Amino acid sequence: MRLARGCGRRRLRGVSRTGCAAVAVVLAVTACGGRLDRIPAPEGGGVTVDSDAALEFQRRADGFYLRLAHRRFNTLETFNDFVLRDHFQSPDLFFDYYADLAQAFTDRHFDKSRPFGVRLEAFLFEDAQTARVQVRFEGWDGRPLRPGTAALVRVDRWDWADGTWWLHPGKL
């Protein structure tokens, strides 16, 4: 904002009015582009849970999603990561989730199927045993002559079972 204010007061030498307008447009688009969409509410609405339970869930979810940043999804190293697999109740559930996420990165043209940023935007408890998480993945656009970034926002479901929060993949 300092740059735009400086442009308005003409403190920056060599910056034209057109340059100031371009900076203002870029700042406005950047601010609007970061808009957070809401997680679709379940039919019965969300519930409040104990703060300790919410913090435990957030720690587990953060641990999983942060592990996905800067990882290539079309390699055996990521596929065989035991920490990632530890967030699923069975290997088949991990395979389903991994295949779906890798395909989503390909469809969104993530360069080398590698997100450089992963951010847990929001989570909502449907009930005490089910939570939905909205997560945003950002990566470089891998298409030729298309500089910039690619983004993927998805909502994942987590279930509480056997004293642990487990990631539950959607239907493929």
N, C-alpha and C positions, 0 to 999 in steps of 0.2 A: 504494500500500500504506500510505502514511503516514496517509491519511484513514481507512482501515479500522482501523488500530492506534489512532488517536486516538479513534475511536468506541468501541472496546472499553474504553478507559480513561476514557471519558466526559469527555475534555478539551474537546471541542467543545460549547459551550453550545447548547441548543435542538435538538439532534439526538436523536431518540427511538431506542429499541431497534429499532423497525421500520425507521427510516431507516438505521441501521447494518447491519441484515440486508440491506436493498435494495442498499446499496453493496457489501457482500460478494458478493451474487449477481451484480451487474453485473461486478465484477472477475473473478469466476470464469468467467463466460460469455465475457468478453472474452479472457481468457487461453486458454480452450479453443477459442475461435473462430479463433485464429491458428494452429491445428494444421496442420502441413505434411504433406500426403499424399505418399507416395513415387511416383516415376516408375515405371511398370511396367517391370520388368527384361526385357530381350530373352531369347529362348530360350537362347542361349549365354552369357548373363551379360554384364556390362560389362567393359571393359578399361581399364587405366591407360595414360595417354599422357604424353609428355614435358611438364614444367611450362611450358616456353615455348609449346608447341602449345596447351595448355589456356588459358594467358593470352591468346594471340592469338585463340583462339575466343571467350573471354569478352568481350574488347574489341569484337569485331565484333558479337556478339549483344547486348551492352549498348547499343551505339550504335544498333542497330535498335529495340530495345524501348523505350528511353528516348525515342526520337523519336516514339513513338506516344502518349505521355502528353499530355493536354490538347489533343488533336487531335480534331476532329469527323470522323467517318467517312462522313458522308453529304454531303460537300462536294467540289467539284472541286479545291480547294486541296490537300487531303490526297491525293486520288486522283492528282494530277499531281506530287506531291513526288518529285523526281528522286533524293533520298537514299534514300527508302524503296525505290524501284524498283531501286536499285543493289545490293540484297541478293538479287536473283533473277536466274537465268541468262537468262530470257526474259520479255518483256512478258506473255505468256499465263500464265506461272506467277505473276507478280505479280497479274494480274487474278483468278485463282482464289483466291489467298490473301486478297486484299482483299475479295472478295465474301463469302467464308466468314466472315471476321472481322467485317465489317459486319453480316452476318445474325446472328451470335452476339450482338453488342451489342444488336441489336433484340430478339432472343429473350429476353435477360436484362433487358430494360427499362432499359438505360442511358439516362439523360437526355441527349437530343440526340446520342446515339451517341458520347459523349465520355468516355473514362476519365480520371479525375483522378490515378490512380496506376497505375504499371506496375512490377512487381517480378519480376525473374528469381529464382525460388525455388531451382532446382536444375538441373544438367545432368549427363548421363550419356553416356559414349562407348560406343557399341555396338561399334565398331572404330575404327581410326585415321582412317577417312574418313567416319564417320557419328556424329552426336551428337543426342541428344534433349534438349530444353529444356522445363522446366516453368515457365510464366510466369503470373502472377496480375494480372488487370486489375481495378481497382476504380473505380466511378463512382457518381454519385447515381442513386437509383431514380427513373425518370421517370414512374411511374404516379401518377395523382392520389390524394391522401390517403394516400400510402404514403411517409412520410418515412424516410430511411435510405439505405443504400447497396446497390448491386448488385455482385456479383463474378462473374468468369469466370476459371476456371483451365483452361488448355489445355496440351497437350504438342505442341510443334512439332519437326519433324525438320530438321536441317541436314546438308548433304553437302559434303565437301571435293572440289573439282574445279578444275583449271586454276590451282592455287595460291591459291585463295580459298574461304572458307566461304560456301555459298549456302543460303538458306532454301528448303526444298522443301515446298510445300503438300500437305496430305493429299487424299485422294479426296473429291470433293463428292458 
